[in-house]
Amino acid sequence: MMKNSLATKIFKYLAIFSLFILIFLFFFQVIFINTFYEWTKTRTVKNLAQDILVTENDTSLYEKLDRVSYSENVCIELTNSNGDNLYSTYSSNCNLRSKAIKRNFINSNKKTKTYNLVNNFTRAKSIMNATRLSNNLYIFISTSLIPLDSTINIIEQQLIIVSIVVLLLSIVVAYFISKRLSNPIIRISKAAKLISKGKLKTNFDSGSDIKELIDLTDALNDMKEELSKTEELQKDLMANVSHDLKTPLTMIKAYAELILDINIDDKEKCKSNLNIIIEEVNRLNDLVNDILALTKVENDLDKLDISSFDLIKLIKRIVKQHNIYVIKDGYSIEFIHNNIDKLMINADKKKIKQVIYNLLNNALNYTGSDKKVIIKVVEDEKDYTIMVIDSGKGIDKKEIGHIFDRYYRSKKNHKRYVYGTGLGLSIVKNILLLHNYEYGVKSTKNKGTTFYFKIKKDV
């Protein structure tokens, strides 16, 4: 398929449009002018007859006929049913002498009729409208059709001159319009090509005051900013994943070499080192599983398995599984669900469990020195809100918008009693989006952070 530039397309369309207008004017002003002229004259005499018909009982009827005849350049005759002339406004151009036509109309009992007449000697054309005003009163209105041959010749000459001028002006206007519309788009296209080559610092600027182009450049600049953020996140992701893979691999290697160096009879030492190797392997396994889980969710490869289950019971089980941190490290995990002993929801149980798990692990990582974490379920008229609350240092406002991004970690210090892969909150976000649940985070500096999501009540 042949490609044309935008400027060429606009130029062609404007030129074709101008040519179409000129052709239309030629046909209307030259070819059909006689037809239009006759139609206009016919309509004029018909309208005059109808106007007189409405006012036939007017006492000043004759005066009105004279006035109409003079102003509209028509001839008018009033007759009775016998064809006798009662009043007329004859002039040299009138053609009301045909008694046969008058008698034909009177005998037809029609209300109105229009006749096209031709003078047998002069070949002059005229139009006559016959109208019955009453049972004994008829009006005949006639007007001459002036030959338009000389007028048409003049119009043809004018149209030739006008056509040349209009075509030249159309070419000039089409050129400037095409340039004005195409240049901003060309600039945008060049910027897009630079960005496609990885030059993400390029700005889109159309240099136009057209609203749609301004909106387009704003949208493209927003897209560029998002691409820049994505590129930075990819770099961070690779750096963090590489680091998290390297650390356990280094430890596995070190402890494996240590086992080779120590006395094989020291079973306790061997067992301790092997347990560390197993823990590091589990860390690697968790990281790989989280990456796979996030990839599936983000690419819609992981479908929801909807079932009905008790969310309160599920949360209690998760809290119980985390009691090891309460016993071993002195954490406090409190589950508050006032007056809600059972909460049946329809969702993917496995994925909702992963959401609660990840939010709880995140809270344990970032909670304050009191090591307190609260899971809370509250109810209002429309929703059940599930909150996971820590007592940590809070999240800076500039970081809240990125807290659910892949591998984004808050810059604040935390003790990391519970191991995390850095992908947990991103997995949470995508699972909640799959369920169409509203979610978010609220944080107060030095007072803690609350992650929440809402489940709408069944209507």
C-alpha positions as CSV (number, residue, x, y, z in Angstrom):
1,M,0.0,0.0,0.0
2,M,1.4,3.4,-1.0
3,K,2.2,5.7,1.9
4,N,1.5,9.4,1.8
5,S,2.6,12.0,4.3
6,L,0.0,13.8,6.4
7,A,0.7,17.1,4.7
8,T,0.2,15.4,1.2
9,K,-3.1,13.9,2.4
10,I,-4.4,17.2,3.8
11,F,-3.4,19.0,0.6
12,K,-5.1,16.5,-1.6
13,Y,-8.3,16.6,0.4
14,L,-8.5,20.4,0.5
15,A,-7.8,20.6,-3.3
16,I,-10.4,18.0,-4.1
17,F,-12.9,19.7,-1.9
18,S,-12.3,23.1,-3.6
19,L,-12.6,21.4,-7.0
20,F,-15.9,19.8,-6.0
21,I,-17.3,23.2,-4.9
22,L,-16.4,24.7,-8.3
23,I,-18.0,21.8,-10.2
24,F,-21.1,22.2,-8.0
25,L,-21.2,25.9,-8.8
26,F,-20.8,25.3,-12.5
27,F,-23.7,22.9,-12.7
28,F,-25.9,25.0,-10.5
29,Q,-25.2,28.3,-12.1
30,V,-24.9,27.2,-15.8
31,I,-26.4,23.8,-16.5
32,F,-29.4,24.0,-14.2
33,I,-30.0,27.8,-14.1
34,N,-32.9,27.7,-16.6
35,T,-34.6,24.9,-14.7
36,F,-34.1,26.7,-11.4
37,Y,-35.3,30.0,-12.9
38,E,-38.5,28.4,-14.2
39,W,-39.1,26.6,-10.8
40,T,-38.7,29.9,-9.0
41,K,-41.1,31.7,-11.3
42,T,-43.6,28.9,-11.0
43,R,-43.5,29.0,-7.2
44,T,-43.8,32.8,-7.3
45,V,-47.1,32.8,-9.2
46,K,-48.5,30.0,-7.1
47,N,-47.7,31.9,-3.9
48,L,-49.3,35.0,-5.2
49,A,-52.4,33.2,-6.2
50,Q,-52.7,31.6,-2.7
51,D,-52.2,35.0,-1.1
52,I,-55.0,36.5,-3.1
53,L,-57.1,33.4,-2.4
54,V,-56.8,34.1,1.3
55,T,-58.0,37.7,0.9
56,E,-60.6,37.3,-1.8
57,N,-63.3,39.1,0.3
58,D,-61.1,42.1,0.8
59,T,-62.9,45.4,-0.4
60,S,-59.7,46.7,-1.7
61,L,-59.0,43.6,-3.9
62,Y,-58.5,45.6,-7.1
63,E,-55.9,47.9,-5.5
64,K,-54.1,44.9,-4.1
65,L,-54.0,43.3,-7.6
66,D,-52.5,46.4,-9.1
67,R,-49.9,46.6,-6.4
68,V,-48.9,42.9,-6.7
69,S,-48.8,43.2,-10.5
70,Y,-46.5,46.2,-10.4
71,S,-44.2,44.9,-7.6
72,E,-43.9,41.3,-8.9
73,N,-44.0,42.2,-12.6
74,V,-46.9,39.8,-13.3
75,C,-50.2,40.1,-15.2
76,I,-53.4,39.4,-13.4
77,E,-56.9,38.8,-14.7
78,L,-60.2,38.2,-12.8
79,T,-63.0,36.4,-14.7
80,N,-66.4,34.8,-13.9
81,S,-67.5,31.3,-14.7
82,N,-68.4,32.3,-18.2
83,G,-64.9,33.6,-18.9
84,D,-65.9,37.2,-18.9
85,N,-63.2,39.6,-17.9
86,L,-64.0,41.4,-14.6
87,Y,-60.6,43.1,-14.1
88,S,-57.2,42.9,-15.6
89,T,-53.7,44.4,-15.2
90,Y,-52.4,43.8,-18.7
91,S,-49.0,44.9,-19.9
92,S,-47.0,44.3,-23.0
93,N,-45.4,41.1,-21.5
94,C,-48.7,39.4,-20.6
95,N,-49.9,36.2,-22.1
96,L,-53.4,35.9,-20.8
97,R,-55.2,36.0,-24.2
98,S,-55.7,32.3,-24.5
99,K,-59.4,31.9,-24.0
100,A,-59.2,28.1,-24.7
101,I,-56.9,27.6,-21.7
102,K,-59.2,29.7,-19.5
103,R,-62.3,27.8,-20.5
104,N,-60.5,24.5,-20.1
105,F,-59.6,25.3,-16.5
106,I,-63.1,26.7,-15.6
107,N,-64.7,23.5,-17.0
108,S,-62.2,21.3,-15.1
109,N,-63.5,22.3,-11.7
110,K,-60.0,22.2,-10.3
111,K,-58.9,24.4,-7.5
112,T,-55.6,25.5,-9.1
113,K,-53.4,24.6,-12.1
114,T,-50.1,25.9,-13.6
115,Y,-49.6,26.2,-17.4
116,N,-46.3,26.6,-19.4
117,L,-47.1,28.7,-22.4
118,V,-45.1,29.5,-25.6
119,N,-46.0,32.3,-28.0
120,N,-46.3,30.8,-31.5
121,F,-44.9,33.9,-33.2
122,T,-42.1,35.1,-30.8
123,R,-41.4,31.7,-29.2
124,A,-41.4,33.6,-25.9
125,K,-42.2,31.5,-22.8
126,S,-44.4,32.3,-19.9
127,I,-46.0,30.7,-16.9
128,M,-49.7,31.1,-16.0
129,N,-51.3,30.0,-12.8
130,A,-55.1,29.6,-12.7
131,T,-56.9,29.5,-9.4
132,R,-60.6,29.3,-8.5
133,L,-61.4,31.9,-5.8
134,S,-65.1,31.0,-5.6
135,N,-67.8,29.3,-7.6
136,N,-68.1,32.3,-9.9
137,L,-64.7,34.0,-9.6
138,Y,-61.4,32.9,-11.1
139,I,-58.0,34.5,-11.1
140,F,-55.3,34.1,-13.8
141,I,-51.7,35.2,-13.0
142,S,-49.0,35.2,-15.7
143,T,-45.3,36.1,-15.8
144,S,-42.9,36.0,-18.7
145,L,-39.7,33.8,-18.7
146,I,-36.9,36.0,-19.9
147,P,-34.3,34.2,-22.0
148,L,-31.1,33.7,-19.9
149,D,-28.6,32.8,-22.7
150,S,-26.7,36.1,-22.4
151,T,-26.7,35.9,-18.6
152,I,-25.4,32.3,-18.7
153,N,-22.5,33.4,-21.0
154,I,-21.6,36.1,-18.5
155,I,-21.8,33.7,-15.6
156,E,-19.6,31.2,-17.5
157,Q,-16.9,33.8,-18.0
158,Q,-17.1,34.8,-14.4
159,L,-16.9,31.2,-13.2
160,I,-13.8,30.6,-15.3
161,I,-12.1,33.6,-13.6
162,V,-13.5,32.6,-10.1
163,S,-12.4,29.0,-10.6
164,I,-8.8,30.0,-11.4
165,V,-8.6,32.4,-8.4
166,V,-10.3,29.8,-6.0
167,L,-8.0,27.0,-7.2
168,L,-4.9,29.2,-6.6
169,L,-6.1,30.3,-3.2
170,S,-7.0,26.6,-2.4
171,I,-3.5,25.5,-3.2
172,V,-2.0,28.2,-1.0
173,V,-4.4,27.6,1.9
174,A,-4.1,23.8,1.6
175,Y,-0.3,24.1,1.8
176,F,-0.3,26.3,4.9
177,I,-3.0,24.2,6.6
178,S,-1.3,20.9,5.8
179,K,2.0,22.3,7.2
180,R,0.3,23.7,10.3
181,L,-1.3,20.3,11.1
182,S,1.5,18.0,10.0
183,N,4.5,19.8,11.5
184,P,3.5,19.2,15.2
185,I,2.7,15.5,14.4
186,I,6.1,15.2,12.7
187,R,7.8,16.6,15.8
188,I,5.9,14.2,18.0
189,S,6.9,11.3,15.7
190,K,10.6,12.2,15.8
191,A,10.5,12.3,19.6
192,A,8.7,8.9,19.7
193,K,11.5,7.4,17.5
194,L,14.1,8.8,19.9
195,I,12.3,7.3,22.9
196,S,12.0,3.9,21.1
197,K,15.8,4.0,20.9
198,G,16.1,4.3,24.6
199,K,16.5,8.1,24.9
200,L,13.9,8.5,27.6
201,K,14.9,12.0,28.5
202,T,13.4,13.2,25.3
203,N,10.4,15.5,25.8
204,F,7.3,15.6,23.6
205,D,6.5,19.1,22.4
206,S,4.2,19.6,19.4
207,G,4.6,23.4,19.4
208,S,0.9,23.7,18.6
209,D,-2.0,25.4,20.2
210,I,-4.5,22.7,19.0
211,K,-6.2,21.2,22.0
212,E,-6.1,17.6,20.8
213,L,-2.4,17.8,20.0
214,I,-1.7,19.4,23.4
215,D,-3.6,16.6,25.1
216,L,-1.6,14.0,23.0
217,T,1.7,15.5,24.0
218,D,0.7,15.6,27.6
219,A,-0.4,11.9,27.5
220,L,2.9,10.9,25.7
221,N,5.0,12.8,28.3
222,D,3.1,11.0,31.0
223,M,3.8,7.7,29.2
224,K,7.5,8.6,29.0
225,E,7.6,9.3,32.7
226,E,6.0,5.9,33.4
227,L,8.5,4.2,31.1
228,S,11.4,5.9,32.9
229,K,10.0,4.7,36.2
230,T,9.6,1.2,34.8
231,E,13.2,1.2,33.5
232,E,14.4,2.3,37.0
233,L,12.3,-0.4,38.6
234,Q,13.7,-3.0,36.2
235,K,17.3,-2.0,37.1
236,D,16.4,-2.1,40.8
237,L,14.7,-5.4,40.3
238,M,17.7,-6.9,38.7
239,A,20.0,-5.5,41.3
240,N,17.9,-6.7,44.2
241,V,17.2,-10.1,42.7
242,S,20.9,-10.6,42.0
243,H,21.8,-9.6,45.5
244,D,19.1,-11.8,47.1
245,L,20.3,-14.7,44.9
246,K,23.9,-14.1,45.6
247,T,23.6,-14.0,49.4
248,P,22.0,-17.4,50.0
249,L,24.2,-19.0,47.3
250,T,27.3,-17.6,49.0
251,M,26.2,-19.0,52.3
252,I,25.3,-22.4,50.9
253,K,28.8,-22.6,49.3
254,A,30.5,-21.5,52.5
255,Y,28.7,-23.9,54.8
256,A,29.1,-26.7,52.3
257,E,32.9,-26.1,52.3
258,L,32.8,-25.9,56.1
259,I,31.2,-29.3,56.3
260,L,34.0,-30.7,54.2
261,D,36.6,-29.1,56.5
262,I,35.1,-30.2,59.9
263,N,35.4,-33.6,61.5
264,I,32.6,-35.8,60.1
265,D,32.1,-37.2,63.6
266,D,30.9,-33.8,64.9
267,K,27.3,-34.5,64.1
268,E,25.9,-31.5,65.9
269,K,28.1,-29.1,63.9
270,C,27.2,-30.9,60.7
271,K,23.5,-30.8,61.6
272,S,23.7,-27.0,62.3
273,N,25.5,-26.3,59.1
274,L,23.1,-28.4,57.0
275,N,20.1,-26.6,58.6
276,I,21.5,-23.3,57.5
277,I,22.0,-24.7,54.0
278,I,18.4,-25.8,54.0
279,E,17.2,-22.4,55.3
280,E,19.1,-20.7,52.5
281,V,17.7,-23.1,49.9
282,N,14.2,-22.3,51.2
283,R,14.9,-18.6,50.8
284,L,15.9,-19.2,47.2
285,N,12.8,-21.3,46.7
286,D,10.6,-18.5,48.2
287,L,12.1,-15.9,46.0
288,V,11.6,-18.0,42.9
289,N,8.1,-18.8,43.9
290,D,7.2,-15.2,44.4
291,I,8.7,-14.2,41.1
292,L,6.7,-16.9,39.4
293,A,3.5,-16.0,41.3
294,L,3.9,-12.3,40.4
295,T,4.6,-13.1,36.7
296,K,1.4,-15.2,36.5
297,V,-0.8,-12.6,38.2
298,E,0.6,-9.7,36.2
299,N,0.1,-11.5,32.9
300,D,-3.4,-12.9,33.7
301,L,-2.0,-16.4,33.6
302,D,-3.2,-17.3,37.0
303,K,-7.0,-17.5,37.1
304,L,-9.2,-17.1,40.2
305,D,-10.6,-20.3,41.8
306,I,-13.6,-18.8,43.5
307,S,-15.1,-20.6,46.5
308,S,-17.0,-19.7,49.6
309,F,-15.1,-19.7,52.9
310,D,-14.9,-18.1,56.3
311,L,-12.4,-15.3,56.3
312,I,-12.4,-15.0,60.1
313,K,-11.4,-18.6,60.4
314,L,-8.7,-18.2,57.7
315,I,-7.1,-15.2,59.5
316,K,-7.1,-17.0,62.9
317,R,-5.3,-19.9,61.2
318,I,-2.7,-17.6,59.7
319,V,-2.2,-15.8,63.1
320,K,-1.7,-19.2,64.7
321,Q,0.9,-20.2,62.2
322,H,2.9,-17.0,63.1
323,N,2.9,-17.8,66.8
324,I,6.5,-18.9,66.3
325,Y,7.5,-15.2,66.2
326,V,5.5,-14.5,69.3
327,I,7.2,-17.3,71.2
328,K,10.7,-17.0,69.8
329,D,11.1,-13.2,69.2
330,G,8.5,-11.7,71.5
331,Y,6.2,-10.3,68.9
332,S,2.5,-9.5,69.7
333,I,-0.1,-10.3,67.1
334,E,-3.6,-9.2,68.0
335,F,-6.7,-10.1,65.9
336,I,-9.7,-7.8,66.5
337,H,-13.0,-8.7,64.9
338,N,-15.7,-7.2,67.1
339,N,-19.1,-8.9,66.8
340,I,-18.0,-10.7,63.6
341,D,-17.5,-14.3,64.5
342,K,-18.1,-15.6,61.0
343,L,-17.5,-13.8,57.7
344,M,-18.4,-15.9,54.6
345,I,-17.0,-14.5,51.3
346,N,-16.7,-15.7,47.7
347,A,-13.1,-15.4,46.6
348,D,-10.0,-17.4,45.8
349,K,-9.1,-18.8,49.2
350,K,-5.5,-19.6,48.3
351,K,-4.8,-16.1,47.0
352,I,-6.6,-14.3,49.9
353,K,-4.5,-16.3,52.3
354,Q,-1.4,-15.1,50.4
355,V,-2.6,-11.5,50.7
356,I,-3.0,-11.8,54.5
357,Y,0.3,-13.7,54.8
358,N,2.2,-11.0,52.9
359,L,0.6,-8.1,54.7
360,L,1.3,-9.7,58.1
361,N,4.9,-10.5,57.2
362,N,5.4,-7.0,56.0
363,A,4.0,-5.6,59.3
364,L,6.2,-7.9,61.4
365,N,9.2,-6.6,59.4
366,Y,8.4,-2.9,59.9
367,T,6.7,-2.7,63.2
368,G,8.1,-0.7,66.1
369,S,10.1,-1.5,69.2
370,D,7.0,-2.8,70.9
371,K,6.8,-5.5,68.2
372,K,3.1,-5.2,68.1
373,V,1.0,-6.0,65.0
374,I,-2.8,-5.8,64.8
375,I,-5.1,-7.4,62.3
376,K,-8.5,-5.8,62.4
377,V,-11.8,-6.5,60.6
378,V,-14.5,-3.8,60.7
379,E,-17.9,-3.6,59.2
380,D,-20.0,-0.7,57.7
381,E,-23.1,-0.5,55.6
382,K,-21.4,-1.4,52.3
383,D,-18.1,-3.2,53.1
384,Y,-16.0,-5.3,55.3
385,T,-12.6,-3.7,55.8
386,I,-9.5,-5.8,56.6
387,M,-6.6,-3.9,58.1
388,V,-3.1,-4.9,59.1
389,I,-1.5,-2.3,61.4
390,D,2.1,-1.9,62.6
391,S,3.6,0.5,65.0
392,G,6.7,1.4,63.0
393,K,8.2,4.6,61.8
394,G,5.6,5.1,59.1
395,I,6.1,5.7,55.4
396,D,7.1,9.0,53.8
397,K,4.4,10.6,51.6
398,K,6.7,10.5,48.6
399,E,7.1,6.7,49.0
400,I,3.5,5.8,49.5
401,G,2.7,6.0,45.8
402,H,5.4,3.4,45.1
403,I,5.0,1.0,48.1
404,F,3.1,-1.6,46.0
405,D,5.7,-1.5,43.1
406,R,7.7,-4.6,42.4
407,Y,10.8,-4.8,44.6
408,Y,10.3,-1.4,46.1
409,R,11.5,-1.3,49.6
410,S,11.1,1.6,52.1
411,K,14.4,3.4,52.9
412,K,13.6,3.3,56.6
413,N,15.5,0.9,58.8
414,H,13.8,-2.3,60.0
415,K,15.0,-5.3,61.9
416,R,13.7,-7.9,59.3
417,Y,12.9,-10.6,61.9
418,V,10.8,-12.1,59.1
419,Y,12.4,-12.8,55.8
420,G,10.8,-11.2,52.7
421,T,11.5,-11.2,49.0
422,G,10.5,-7.6,48.2
423,L,7.7,-8.8,46.0
424,G,5.0,-9.4,48.6
425,L,3.2,-6.1,48.3
426,S,3.2,-6.2,44.6
427,I,1.7,-9.7,44.7
428,V,-0.9,-8.3,47.2
429,K,-1.8,-5.5,44.8
430,N,-2.3,-7.7,41.8
431,I,-4.4,-10.3,43.7
432,L,-6.7,-7.6,45.0
433,L,-7.0,-6.1,41.5
434,L,-8.0,-9.5,40.2
435,H,-10.7,-9.7,42.9
436,N,-11.7,-6.1,42.2
437,Y,-11.2,-5.1,45.8
438,E,-10.4,-1.6,46.9
439,Y,-7.1,-1.4,48.7
440,G,-4.7,1.1,50.0
441,V,-2.3,2.3,52.7
442,K,-2.4,4.9,55.4
443,S,0.7,6.0,57.3
444,T,1.5,8.5,60.1
445,K,5.1,9.4,60.7
446,N,6.5,7.7,63.8
447,K,3.1,6.2,64.6
448,G,2.8,3.3,62.2
449,T,1.2,2.1,59.0
450,T,-2.1,0.5,58.1
451,F,-2.5,-1.6,55.0
452,Y,-6.2,-2.3,54.1
453,F,-8.5,-3.8,51.6
454,K,-12.3,-3.8,51.3
455,I,-14.7,-6.6,50.5
456,K,-18.2,-5.4,49.4
457,K,-21.1,-7.0,51.1
458,D,-23.4,-9.2,48.9
459,V,-26.5,-7.3,47.9
